[in-house]
Amino acid sequence: MKAQELREKSIDELNGLLEENLREQFALRIRRGAGKLEQTHLKGEVRKTVARIKTIITEKQGD
């Protein structure tokens, strides 16, 4: 998800997205450890999305 799309959401929506992405990140980590993750690029994408969401939440809380 692009940063501009995330900036349009409320803090509550961002917190929900953050929780969802953290769960997905955990699931990908487990699958990678079990050797069943074929699309290894997803792990990095989710990690960057989590960072984007956290950054935007921090920006909004500063306003």
Residue pairs with C-beta under 8 A, 6 or more apart in sequence:
1 17
1 49
1 52
3 52
3 56
6 14
6 17
6 52
6 53
6 56
7 56
7 59
9 17
11 57
11 60
11 61
14 53
14 56
14 57
14 60
15 57
17 53
18 50
18 53
18 54
18 57
21 46
21 49
21 50
21 53
22 50
24 46
25 43
25 46
25 47
25 50
28 37
28 42
28 43
28 46
29 43
31 37
32 40
32 43
37 43
